[in-house]
Amino acid sequence: MKKIGILTSGGDCPGLNAAIRGVAKTAMLEYGMEVIGISSGFRGLIDKEYIPIDEKALSGILTMGGTILGTSREKPFKKDKSLFKDNDKPKTILKNYLELGLDCLVCIGGNGTLKTANLLSEFGLNVIGLPKTIDNDVWGTDLSFGFDSAVSICTDAIDRLHTTGNSHKRIMVIEVMGHNAGWIALYSGIAGGGDIILIPEIEYDIKKIAKNIKDRYSKGKTYSIVVVAEGVQHPDNKTAGRHIASLIEEYTGIETRETILGYIQRGGTPTPMDRVLATSFGGYAAELIAKGNYGQMVTLRDNVVISVPLSETAGRLKIITPDCHLVQRARNLGVCFGDK
């Protein structure tokens, strides 16, 4: 009987519990495995903190946000030069992995987590990775769970801002998450009828944004919705949303207000889509473990769940390219990306 450990690492997001459930239930019921949950990400593996997982522990968690295992941003391969000459954390993890009698470690997380998972695989652990991130920027998968839930939350917020913008004849700027990749801004901007979408991958010109807004007003469109990814260019002493809002008001003379969604995007109940995706990823992870196919990341390609080597995904970001079909479709609808 195989024994596996599951951990969640990095930022929380909707669908983590669904993924834990998908891995554990499939592993136990279909393959007769023993399952434990590692507490607080890689920190729990260093401190040897874990809980046994049975069917009772999984009851009712499918629809829950967050993670029942807890999480942290512990990076065991990152050296703290002020304290240590050598980093013993990976050795401690390997020691505890062996003492716990684990046959595989399932790491659920985003880019940082999957990079660490690959390093642990190279260090001698059997590892399977599951991609989760609301940013949808994990290379190698068409979708990561958590993304659909975040887009749904952002779209609902944009829908609500339309009524306020229209009533007061204001420009409404909404800042959404996305440090390096603007997938949330792009999807929610299109879904919510945003007039201007600013993403990190496309450099904006405030003068062109102002001209677009003024052109809209000259056509009788007396309010505009501007969707801004948090990673677009802005000074350190301001958020992206506040910076863009102040520039727009300065260049157009039109009253402008910003809304910053922040952590609201990462909380709450996962959408049905994210529940299905996380469950599918989890079940496939258990299948890979049963076959002894380690060092893999579960992925969605062309609507089929498969796997790719962790070594191919580690350290790579999936960003929006200027010729992305969604960008082109949005441009055809008259959406401004600040560059034209």
Sequence and secondary structure as in RCSB ss.txt:
>XXXX:A:sequence
MKKIGILTSGGDCPGLNAAIRGVAKTAMLEYGMEVIGISSGFRGLIDKEYIPIDEKALSGILTMGGTILGTSREK
PFKKDKSLFKDNDKPKTILKNYLELGLDCLVCIGGNGTLKTANLLSEFGLNVIGLPKTIDNDVWGTDLSFGFDSA
VSICTDAIDRLHTTGNSHKRIMVIEVMGHNAGWIALYSGIAGGGDIILIPEIEYDIKKIAKNIKDRYSKGKTYSI
VVVAEGVQHPDNKTAGRHIASLIEEYTGIETRETILGYIQRGGTPTPMDRVLATSFGGYAAELIAKGNYGQMVTL
RDNVVISVPLSETAGRLKIITPDCHLVQRARNLGVCFGDK
>XXXX:A:secstr
  EEEEEE SS  TTHHHHHHHHHHIIIIIT  EEEEETTTHHHHHHT EEEE HHHHTT TT  S TT      
TT   TTT SS  HHHHHHHHHHHTT SEEEEEESHHHHHHHHHHHHHT  EEEEEB TT  BTT S  BTHHHH
HHHHHHHHHHHHHHHHHHT EEEEEE  SS  HHHHHHHHHTT SEEE TTS   HHHHHHHHHHHHHTT   EE
EEEETTSS  TTS HHHHHHHHHHHHH   EEEEE GGGGG S   HHHHHHHHHHHHHHHHHHHHT  SEEEEE
ETTEEEEEEHHHHTT B    TT HHHHHHHHTT B S  
